[in-house]
Amino acid sequence: MIEPVTLRAAALALPRAIEKPHFDWTSFRVDALKGKIFCTLPPHNEFANVFLTPDEQQMLCSVKPSIFFPVPNKWGEKGATSIHLKACDAATLRSVLAMSWRHAAPARLHSELKP
């Protein structure tokens, strides 16, 4: 089970990650160029959203449907994926945050991501 404080620490541990408001949600962004969002956390803290490719989303949702599900709107059709925090473990969270971070970060920063 992932608590919001654990999600926040994992997201901010990624290279050049920052936390900023996104309307009434919390967003985690790569502090480069325009500060693209790689994760959002709504006020209710039941799930978080990450931004993946549709193929990555399909793979995760089929392998771990108790944890991952597409965001139920047009963003979800483009790869936006929700993480059910009560069903997720820390290793899975770190992995999916890194996947999403890579999509938001410019290629020149990818080498800063530690395995």
GROMACS elastic network, one bead per residue, 0.5 to 0.9 nm:
[ bonds ]
;  ai    aj funct       b0    kb
    1    85     6  0.60019   500
    1    87     6  0.55660   500
    1    88     6  0.54100   500
    1    89     6  0.57489   500
    1    90     6  0.79200   500
    2     5     6  0.81790   500
    2     6     6  0.61363   500
    2     7     6  0.66806   500
    2    84     6  0.87999   500
    2    85     6  0.50759   500
    2    86     6  0.58543   500
    2    87     6  0.76792   500
    2    88     6  0.61154   500
    2    89     6  0.63522   500
    2    90     6  0.68225   500
    2    93     6  0.82147   500
    3     6     6  0.52658   500
    3     7     6  0.64575   500
    3     8     6  0.87321   500
    3    45     6  0.79498   500
    3    46     6  0.89822   500
    3    85     6  0.71259   500
    3    86     6  0.78663   500
    4     7     6  0.50179   500
    4     8     6  0.60491   500
    4     9     6  0.85786   500
    4    41     6  0.81062   500
    4    45     6  0.63972   500
    4    46     6  0.88161   500
    4    85     6  0.84099   500
    5     8     6  0.50597   500
    5     9     6  0.61798   500
    5    10     6  0.86324   500
    6     9     6  0.51518   500
    6    10     6  0.61372   500
    6    11     6  0.85391   500
    6    90     6  0.80049   500
    7    10     6  0.51611   500
    7    11     6  0.60437   500
    7    12     6  0.84840   500
    7    41     6  0.88108   500
    7    48     6  0.85964   500
    7    85     6  0.87831   500
    7    90     6  0.84871   500
    7    93     6  0.76063   500
    7    94     6  0.85617   500
    8    11     6  0.52199   500
    8    12     6  0.60295   500
    8    13     6  0.84727   500
    8    19     6  0.83389   500
    8    28     6  0.82250   500
    9    12     6  0.52278   500
    9    13     6  0.60370   500
   10    13     6  0.51758   500
   10    14     6  0.70286   500
   10    90     6  0.84763   500
   10    93     6  0.78395   500
   10    94     6  0.62602   500
   10    97     6  0.78285   500
   11    14     6  0.57300   500
   11    17     6  0.68163   500
   11    18     6  0.82879   500
   11    19     6  0.86543   500
   11    28     6  0.66804   500
   11    29     6  0.87297   500
   11    38     6  0.87640   500
   11    39     6  0.77834   500
   11    94     6  0.78109   500
   11    97     6  0.66353   500
   11    98     6  0.84234   500
   11   101     6  0.87239   500
   12    15     6  0.76623   500
   12    16     6  0.78173   500
   12    17     6  0.50864   500
   12    18     6  0.61822   500
   12    19     6  0.73938   500
   12    28     6  0.74415   500
   12    29     6  0.88585   500
   13    16     6  0.82830   500
   13    17     6  0.70250   500
   14    17     6  0.55647   500
   14    18     6  0.89821   500
   14    30     6  0.85211   500
   14    97     6  0.83990   500
   14    98     6  0.73862   500
   14   101     6  0.76969   500
   14   112     6  0.86472   500
   14   113     6  0.68131   500
   14   114     6  0.84413   500
   15    30     6  0.75760   500
   15    31     6  0.87417   500
   15   101     6  0.88336   500
   15   109     6  0.79073   500
   15   110     6  0.87518   500
   15   112     6  0.61688   500
   15   113     6  0.61552   500
   15   114     6  0.85886   500
   16    29     6  0.81767   500
   16    30     6  0.55977   500
   16    31     6  0.53670   500
   16    32     6  0.74929   500
   16   109     6  0.87882   500
   16   112     6  0.89312   500
   17    28     6  0.65014   500
   17    29     6  0.54653   500
   17    31     6  0.58390   500
   17    32     6  0.89531   500
   17    35     6  0.88122   500
   17   101     6  0.86509   500
   18    27     6  0.82877   500
   18    28     6  0.56199   500
   18    29     6  0.53418   500
   18    30     6  0.63140   500
   18    31     6  0.60955   500
   18    35     6  0.83935   500
   19    26     6  0.69711   500
   19    27     6  0.57283   500
   19    29     6  0.63736   500
   19    30     6  0.89688   500
   20    25     6  0.88184   500
   20    26     6  0.61128   500
   20    27     6  0.53336   500
   20    28     6  0.63923   500
   20    29     6  0.74678   500
   21    24     6  0.67218   500
   21    25     6  0.59491   500
   21    27     6  0.56911   500
   21    28     6  0.85187   500
   22    25     6  0.50978   500
   22    26     6  0.56476   500
   22    27     6  0.56434   500
   22    40     6  0.79254   500
   23    26     6  0.78998   500
   24    42     6  0.72992   500
   24    43     6  0.71418   500
   25    40     6  0.66825   500
   25    41     6  0.57169   500
   25    43     6  0.59216   500
   26    39     6  0.84419   500
   26    40     6  0.56109   500
   26    41     6  0.50668   500
   26    42     6  0.63593   500
   26    43     6  0.76736   500
   27    37     6  0.63794   500
   27    38     6  0.76807   500
   27    39     6  0.58044   500
   27    41     6  0.63137   500
   27    42     6  0.87202   500
   28    35     6  0.88362   500
   28    36     6  0.83667   500
   28    37     6  0.56809   500
   28    38     6  0.59607   500
   28    39     6  0.51878   500
   28    40     6  0.62139   500
   28    41     6  0.84285   500
   29    32     6  0.85505   500
   29    35     6  0.53194   500
   29    36     6  0.52291   500
   29    38     6  0.55848   500
   29    39     6  0.71351   500
   29    40     6  0.89304   500
   29   101     6  0.80735   500
   29   104     6  0.76518   500
   29   105     6  0.86467   500
   30    33     6  0.83287   500
   30    34     6  0.82953   500
   30    36     6  0.56780   500
   30    37     6  0.66736   500
   30    38     6  0.72950   500
   30   101     6  0.72748   500
   30   104     6  0.65732   500
   30   105     6  0.58795   500
   30   106     6  0.87436   500
   31    34     6  0.73968   500
   31    36     6  0.75690   500
   31   105     6  0.84518   500
   32    35     6  0.52905   500
   32    36     6  0.77674   500
   32   105     6  0.73084   500
   32   106     6  0.75910   500
   32   109     6  0.89131   500
   33    36     6  0.78526   500
   33   105     6  0.88761   500
   33   106     6  0.81671   500
   35   104     6  0.81219   500
   35   105     6  0.84427   500
   36   101     6  0.89921   500
   36   103     6  0.89616   500
   36   104     6  0.53491   500
   36   105     6  0.72680   500
   37    40     6  0.74194   500
   37    50     6  0.85079   500
   37    51     6  0.81500   500
   37   100     6  0.88372   500
   37   101     6  0.81910   500
   37   104     6  0.64168   500
   38    49     6  0.82499   500
   38    50     6  0.57300   500
   38    51     6  0.58715   500
   38    52     6  0.87912   500
   38    97     6  0.73934   500
   38    98     6  0.88796   500
   38    99     6  0.89042   500
   38   100     6  0.53053   500
   38   101     6  0.52553   500
   38   102     6  0.83887   500
   38   103     6  0.74959   500
   38   104     6  0.57536   500
   38   105     6  0.85207   500
   39    48     6  0.68661   500
   39    49     6  0.54379   500
   39    51     6  0.68810   500
   39    97     6  0.73049   500
   39   100     6  0.73483   500
   39   101     6  0.80915   500
   40    48     6  0.56352   500
   40    49     6  0.51551   500
   40    50     6  0.67202   500
   41    44     6  0.82368   500
   41    45     6  0.63528   500
   41    46     6  0.85283   500
   41    47     6  0.68793   500
   41    49     6  0.66050   500
   42    45     6  0.56605   500
   42    46     6  0.78111   500
   42    47     6  0.73436   500
   42    48     6  0.68264   500
   42    49     6  0.86432   500
   43    46     6  0.84652   500
   44    47     6  0.79541   500
   45    48     6  0.71423   500
   45    85     6  0.78293   500
   46    83     6  0.85264   500
   46    84     6  0.63963   500
   46    85     6  0.59203   500
   46    86     6  0.71704   500
   47    82     6  0.62248   500
   47    83     6  0.52122   500
   47    85     6  0.51373   500
   47    86     6  0.80009   500
   48    81     6  0.83125   500
   48    82     6  0.55474   500
   48    83     6  0.52349   500
   48    84     6  0.70120   500
   48    85     6  0.70565   500
   49    71     6  0.76161   500
   49    80     6  0.66370   500
   49    81     6  0.54437   500
   49    83     6  0.60985   500
   50    79     6  0.84140   500
   50    80     6  0.58369   500
   50    81     6  0.53662   500
   50    82     6  0.64079   500
   50    83     6  0.76643   500
   50    96     6  0.76550   500
   50    97     6  0.69735   500
   50    99     6  0.87167   500
   50   100     6  0.58682   500
   50   101     6  0.86519   500
   51    57     6  0.86393   500
   51    75     6  0.88555   500
   51    76     6  0.88459   500
   51    78     6  0.84797   500
   51    79     6  0.59239   500
   51    81     6  0.61631   500
   51    82     6  0.88313   500
   51    97     6  0.88305   500
   51    99     6  0.83023   500
   51   100     6  0.51992   500
   51   101     6  0.82521   500
   51   103     6  0.74727   500
   51   104     6  0.82520   500
   52    55     6  0.79839   500
   52    56     6  0.59462   500
   52    57     6  0.60299   500
   52    78     6  0.80211   500
   52    80     6  0.59725   500
   52    81     6  0.68969   500
   52    96     6  0.85757   500
   52    99     6  0.69783   500
   52   100     6  0.55337   500
   52   103     6  0.71432   500
   53    56     6  0.51526   500
   53    57     6  0.61456   500
   53    58     6  0.85942   500
   53    78     6  0.68803   500
   53    80     6  0.78679   500
   53   100     6  0.87364   500
   53   103     6  0.84285   500
   54    58     6  0.60729   500
   54    59     6  0.86133   500
   54    76     6  0.83580   500
   54    77     6  0.70712   500
   54    78     6  0.58589   500
   54    80     6  0.80132   500
   55    58     6  0.51144   500
   55    59     6  0.62107   500
   55    60     6  0.86962   500
   55    79     6  0.77456   500
   56    59     6  0.51719   500
   56    60     6  0.62272   500
   56    61     6  0.85272   500
   56    79     6  0.76048   500
   56    99     6  0.87877   500
   57    60     6  0.52900   500
   57    61     6  0.59759   500
   57    62     6  0.84358   500
   57    68     6  0.80413   500
   57    69     6  0.79196   500
   57    70     6  0.71193   500
   57    76     6  0.88582   500
   57    79     6  0.57189   500
   57    80     6  0.75937   500
   57    81     6  0.63739   500
   58    61     6  0.52191   500
   58    62     6  0.60266   500
   58    63     6  0.85164   500
   58    69     6  0.87871   500
   58    70     6  0.83955   500
   58    79     6  0.83602   500
   59    62     6  0.53183   500
   59    63     6  0.61066   500
   59    64     6  0.84481   500
   60    63     6  0.51792   500
   60    64     6  0.57361   500
   60    65     6  0.73214   500
   60    67     6  0.84870   500
   60    68     6  0.63439   500
   60    69     6  0.82510   500
   61    64     6  0.54086   500
   61    66     6  0.81001   500
   61    67     6  0.75728   500
   61    69     6  0.55561   500
   61    70     6  0.75366   500
   61    81     6  0.85748   500
   62    65     6  0.56899   500
   62    68     6  0.83859   500
   62    69     6  0.89409   500
   63    66     6  0.89377   500
   63    68     6  0.87652   500
   64    67     6  0.55510   500
   64    68     6  0.61444   500
   64    69     6  0.88263   500
   65    68     6  0.52345   500
   65    69     6  0.64513   500
   66    69     6  0.79936   500
   66    83     6  0.89353   500
   66    84     6  0.73573   500
   66    87     6  0.65546   500
   66    88     6  0.84629   500
   67    82     6  0.80614   500
   67    83     6  0.55207   500
   67    85     6  0.72846   500
   67    86     6  0.81787   500
   67    87     6  0.54409   500
   67    88     6  0.58061   500
   68    81     6  0.66538   500
   68    82     6  0.56660   500
   68    84     6  0.63201   500
   68    88     6  0.87733   500
   69    72     6  0.84036   500
   69    76     6  0.86969   500
   69    80     6  0.89557   500
   69    81     6  0.57758   500
   69    82     6  0.53192   500
   69    83     6  0.68124   500
   69    84     6  0.80203   500
   70    73     6  0.82448   500
   70    75     6  0.85071   500
   70    77     6  0.73795   500
   70    79     6  0.71077   500
   70    80     6  0.61995   500
   70    82     6  0.58903   500
   70    83     6  0.89056   500
   71    74     6  0.80083   500
   71    75     6  0.65251   500
   71    77     6  0.77659   500
   71    79     6  0.80777   500
   71    80     6  0.56438   500
   71    81     6  0.52157   500
   71    82     6  0.56984   500
   72    75     6  0.76629   500
   72    76     6  0.56908   500
   72    77     6  0.80714   500
   72    80     6  0.89202   500
   72    81     6  0.88923   500
   73    76     6  0.52987   500
   73    77     6  0.68414   500
   73    80     6  0.89256   500
   74    77     6  0.51353   500
   74    78     6  0.67184   500
   74    80     6  0.86947   500
   75    78     6  0.51394   500
   75    79     6  0.65744   500
   75    80     6  0.53404   500
   75    81     6  0.84806   500
   76    79     6  0.51395   500
   76    81     6  0.61657   500
   76    82     6  0.86561   500
   77    80     6  0.71128   500
   82    85     6  0.89928   500
   83    86     6  0.88254   500
   83    87     6  0.82823   500
   83    88     6  0.73133   500
   83    93     6  0.83430   500
   84    87     6  0.56727   500
   84    88     6  0.64287   500
   85    88     6  0.51383   500
   85    89     6  0.80559   500
   85    93     6  0.87152   500
   86    89     6  0.83431   500
   88    91     6  0.85595   500
   88    92     6  0.66283   500
   88    93     6  0.66717   500
   89    92     6  0.55264   500
   89    93     6  0.62260   500
   89    94     6  0.88102   500
   90    93     6  0.50384   500
   90    94     6  0.61532   500
   90    95     6  0.86036   500
   91    94     6  0.52219   500
   91    95     6  0.62234   500
   91    96     6  0.87679   500
   92    95     6  0.51380   500
   92    96     6  0.62394   500
   92    97     6  0.85326   500
   93    96     6  0.53607   500
   93    97     6  0.60422   500
   93    98     6  0.85437   500
   94    97     6  0.51991   500
   94    98     6  0.61800   500
   94    99     6  0.87190   500
   95    98     6  0.52279   500
   95    99     6  0.63658   500
   95   100     6  0.88432   500
   96   100     6  0.62350   500
   96   101     6  0.84672   500
   97   100     6  0.51379   500
   97   101     6  0.59418   500
   97   102     6  0.86269   500
   98   102     6  0.61921   500
   98   103     6  0.88558   500
   98   113     6  0.79104   500
   99   102     6  0.54017   500
   99   103     6  0.68950   500
  100   103     6  0.53229   500
  100   104     6  0.66117   500
  100   105     6  0.88098   500
  101   104     6  0.51474   500
  101   105     6  0.59302   500
  101   110     6  0.89685   500
  102   105     6  0.52711   500
  102   106     6  0.77026   500
  102   107     6  0.78252   500
  102   109     6  0.86166   500
  102   110     6  0.65699   500
  102   113     6  0.84965   500
  103   106     6  0.78195   500
  103   107     6  0.87738   500
  105   108     6  0.80369   500
  105   109     6  0.63419   500
  105   110     6  0.69879   500
  106   109     6  0.56959   500
  106   110     6  0.70845   500
  107   110     6  0.52831   500
  107   111     6  0.80772   500
  108   111     6  0.70376   500
  108   112     6  0.85794   500
  109   112     6  0.54946   500
  109   113     6  0.74955   500
  110   113     6  0.56154   500
  110   114     6  0.89269   500
  111   114     6  0.75503   500
